[in-house]
């Protein structure tokens, strides 16, 4: 299953015509999938191919399913040029895998500062 997820990410990454921001988004997603594979999250590519799991990463099947759905959603958001939301989804997976945070691009910060805030 992990190989399948990796292949899906790589297949979508190879589709041309995306802006540089989306390319950077997909690149970050590919790095995250590589980290996922290196940690050996449960779920081999076929039944009976379970890999040794890191003792720090004992996760239930429902957690793994949910995080895979976050990766798929992040990929879709990258291709929809909604990089900020995609990075947030990737942050959820990074936190779950106990990986260090990745700095968001500068244009992701202060997105709402242009709008006046209502007084308290």
C-alpha positions as CSV (number, residue, x, y, z in Angstrom):
1,X,0.0,0.0,0.0
2,X,2.9,2.4,0.8
3,X,4.4,1.8,-2.7
4,X,0.9,2.5,-4.1
5,X,0.7,5.8,-2.3
6,X,4.2,6.7,-3.4
7,X,3.4,5.9,-7.0
8,X,0.3,8.0,-6.8
9,X,2.2,11.0,-5.5
10,X,4.9,10.5,-8.1
11,X,2.4,10.1,-10.9
12,X,0.6,13.3,-10.0
13,X,3.9,15.1,-9.6
14,X,4.9,14.2,-13.1
15,X,1.8,15.9,-14.7
16,X,3.0,19.1,-16.3
17,X,1.6,22.5,-16.3
18,X,1.7,23.3,-12.6
19,X,3.0,26.6,-11.1
20,X,6.3,26.7,-9.2
21,X,4.4,26.9,-5.9
22,X,2.6,23.6,-6.7
23,X,5.9,22.0,-7.6
24,X,7.3,23.0,-4.3
25,X,4.2,21.7,-2.6
26,X,4.5,18.3,-4.3
27,X,8.2,18.2,-3.5
28,X,7.4,18.7,0.2
29,X,4.8,16.0,-0.1
30,X,7.3,13.6,-1.7
31,X,9.8,14.2,1.1
32,X,7.1,13.5,3.6
33,X,6.1,10.2,1.9
34,X,9.8,9.2,1.9
35,X,10.0,9.9,5.6
36,X,6.8,7.8,6.0
37,X,8.4,4.9,4.2
38,X,11.7,5.3,6.2
39,X,9.9,5.1,9.5
40,X,8.2,1.9,8.3
41,X,4.6,2.8,9.2
42,X,2.5,-0.4,9.2
43,X,1.0,-1.5,6.0
44,X,3.2,-3.3,3.5
45,X,2.5,-3.2,-0.2
46,X,0.9,-6.7,-0.1
47,X,-0.4,-9.0,2.6
48,X,2.3,-10.6,4.6
49,X,5.0,-8.0,3.7
50,X,4.9,-6.2,7.1
51,X,8.1,-4.4,7.7
52,X,9.6,-4.0,11.2
53,X,8.0,-1.0,12.8
54,X,9.9,1.6,14.8
55,X,9.0,1.3,18.6
56,X,8.2,5.0,18.7
57,X,5.5,4.6,16.0
58,X,2.9,2.1,17.1
59,X,-0.2,3.2,15.4
60,X,-3.7,1.7,14.9
61,X,-5.0,0.8,11.5
62,X,-7.6,3.7,11.7
63,X,-4.8,6.2,12.5
64,X,-2.8,5.0,9.5
65,X,-5.9,5.2,7.2
66,X,-6.7,8.7,8.4
67,X,-3.1,9.9,7.8
68,X,-3.1,8.4,4.4
69,X,-6.2,10.3,3.7
70,X,-4.5,13.5,4.8
71,X,-1.6,12.7,2.3
72,X,-4.1,12.2,-0.5
73,X,-5.9,15.4,0.4
74,X,-2.6,17.3,0.5
75,X,-1.8,16.1,-2.9
76,X,-5.2,17.2,-4.3
77,X,-4.7,20.6,-2.6
78,X,-1.3,21.0,-4.1
79,X,-2.7,20.4,-7.6
80,X,-5.5,22.9,-6.9
81,X,-2.9,25.5,-6.1
82,X,-4.0,25.6,-2.5
83,X,-0.6,25.1,-1.1
84,X,-1.2,26.7,2.3
85,X,-4.0,24.2,3.1
86,X,-1.8,21.3,1.7
87,X,1.1,22.3,4.0
88,X,-1.3,22.3,7.0
89,X,-2.4,18.7,6.1
90,X,1.2,17.7,5.8
91,X,1.9,19.3,9.3
92,X,-0.7,17.0,10.8
93,X,1.1,14.0,9.3
94,X,4.5,15.3,10.4
95,X,3.3,15.8,14.0
96,X,1.8,12.2,14.0
97,X,5.1,10.8,12.7
98,X,7.0,12.9,15.3
99,X,9.0,14.7,12.6
100,X,10.3,18.2,12.9
101,X,8.2,21.0,11.5
102,X,8.8,22.4,8.1
103,X,8.8,26.2,7.6
104,X,6.0,27.3,5.4
105,X,6.8,29.6,2.4
106,X,6.8,33.3,3.2
107,X,3.6,34.0,1.2
108,X,1.7,31.6,3.6
109,X,2.2,33.9,6.5
110,X,0.1,36.9,7.3
111,X,-2.6,36.0,4.8
112,X,-5.4,37.8,6.7
113,X,-3.5,40.8,7.9
114,X,-4.7,42.8,5.0
115,X,-8.3,42.5,6.3
116,X,-9.1,44.8,9.2
117,X,-9.8,42.9,12.4
118,X,-13.0,43.8,14.3
119,X,-12.4,45.5,17.7
120,X,-12.9,43.3,20.7
